[in-house]
Amino acid sequence: MTLGELAAVQKAGNRQCAARVGYGAAWANRLPAAFALHPDARLSEAAGTDADGCRMRVVSFTIAQPVDRMVDWYYTRARKGGYSAEHQAEGSSMCWAGPAAMPPMPCSCRPRDAARRST
């Protein structure tokens, strides 16, 4: 599954925007500051678009840190950045965050051996 396809099927996914994504590492640098990659992260793939009113970023990376620590790290950054955020778990640790004026931005963290993608 490509990152664009993954974005299209998220609960807050926008299929029209997801169909317009372009791929390249530069998209990881265009994440909101609160969601910038952790300093120890290894980028796997990045995609995004700003075309036709869409503003979408999708990033996949791995990191040698426990899942709970990463969920807490991104949760804290989201809250400090002015985003609403909450912890949720569905068989793996997940957090969902988004500013009040925008759709939620899913953030999913899973142990490497249990995941095909960590976004």
C-alpha positions as CSV (number, residue, x, y, z in Angstrom):
1,M,0.0,0.0,0.0
2,T,1.4,3.4,-0.9
3,L,1.3,6.3,1.5
4,G,-1.3,8.0,-0.7
5,E,-3.5,4.9,-0.5
6,L,-2.9,4.7,3.3
7,A,-3.9,8.4,3.7
8,A,-7.1,7.8,1.7
9,V,-8.4,5.1,4.0
10,Q,-7.7,6.8,7.3
11,K,-10.7,7.8,9.4
12,A,-10.0,11.5,8.5
13,G,-8.8,10.6,5.0
14,N,-9.5,12.8,2.0
15,R,-9.4,10.5,-1.1
16,Q,-9.3,13.4,-3.5
17,C,-6.3,15.0,-1.8
18,A,-4.6,11.6,-1.3
19,A,-4.8,11.0,-5.0
20,R,-2.7,14.1,-5.6
21,V,0.2,13.3,-3.4
22,G,3.8,13.5,-4.7
23,Y,6.6,11.5,-3.2
24,G,10.0,12.7,-1.8
25,A,11.9,13.1,1.4
26,A,11.3,16.9,1.3
27,W,7.7,16.3,2.4
28,A,8.9,15.1,5.8
29,N,10.5,18.6,6.3
30,R,7.1,20.2,5.7
31,L,5.3,18.6,8.6
32,P,3.9,21.0,11.2
33,A,6.6,21.7,13.8
34,A,4.8,19.7,16.5
35,F,4.9,16.6,14.3
36,A,8.5,16.9,13.0
37,L,10.4,13.7,13.0
38,H,12.0,12.6,16.2
39,P,15.7,13.2,16.1
40,D,16.4,9.4,16.1
41,A,13.9,8.6,13.4
42,R,14.9,7.0,10.1
43,L,12.7,8.2,7.3
44,S,11.2,5.4,5.2
45,E,9.0,7.3,2.8
46,A,7.3,10.7,2.6
47,A,4.5,12.2,0.5
48,G,2.3,15.2,0.4
49,T,0.4,17.8,-1.6
50,D,-0.6,21.5,-1.5
51,A,-2.5,21.2,-4.8
52,D,-6.1,22.5,-5.4
53,G,-6.7,23.5,-1.8
54,C,-5.3,20.2,-0.4
55,R,-2.7,20.3,2.4
56,M,-1.7,16.8,3.2
57,R,1.5,15.2,4.6
58,V,2.1,11.5,5.0
59,V,5.3,10.2,6.5
60,S,6.5,6.7,7.3
61,F,9.5,6.2,9.6
62,T,11.1,3.7,12.0
63,I,12.8,4.5,15.3
64,A,14.5,2.3,17.9
65,Q,12.4,3.5,20.8
66,P,9.6,1.8,22.7
67,V,6.1,2.5,21.3
68,D,4.8,4.0,24.5
69,R,7.7,6.4,24.7
70,M,7.0,7.6,21.1
71,V,3.3,8.0,21.7
72,D,4.0,10.1,24.8
73,W,6.6,12.1,22.9
74,Y,4.3,13.0,20.0
75,Y,1.3,13.5,22.3
76,T,3.3,16.0,24.4
77,R,4.6,17.9,21.3
78,A,1.0,18.0,19.9
79,R,-0.4,19.5,23.1
80,K,2.5,22.0,23.4
81,G,1.9,23.0,19.8
82,G,-1.7,23.9,20.4
83,Y,-3.3,20.7,19.0
84,S,-5.9,18.7,20.7
85,A,-4.7,15.1,21.3
86,E,-5.7,12.0,23.1
87,H,-4.2,8.5,23.7
88,Q,-6.1,5.6,22.1
89,A,-5.2,1.9,21.8
90,E,-6.4,-0.6,19.3
91,G,-4.2,-3.6,19.7
92,S,-1.3,-1.3,19.2
93,S,-0.6,2.2,20.7
94,M,-2.1,5.0,18.7
95,C,-2.7,8.7,19.2
96,W,-5.0,10.9,17.2
97,A,-4.4,14.6,17.1
98,G,-5.8,17.6,15.3
99,P,-6.4,21.3,15.8
100,A,-10.0,22.3,16.5
101,A,-10.4,24.0,13.1
102,M,-9.1,21.1,11.0
103,P,-9.9,17.4,10.6
104,P,-7.9,15.0,12.9
105,M,-4.4,14.1,11.9
106,P,-3.9,10.4,12.6
107,C,-0.6,9.4,14.2
108,S,-0.2,5.6,14.5
109,C,2.7,4.0,16.3
110,R,3.3,0.2,16.3
111,P,6.1,-2.1,17.2
112,R,8.2,-2.7,14.1
113,D,7.6,-6.4,13.8
114,A,3.8,-5.8,14.0
115,A,3.6,-3.1,11.4
116,R,3.8,-2.7,7.7
117,R,3.8,1.1,8.1
118,S,4.3,3.5,11.0
119,T,2.9,6.9,10.2
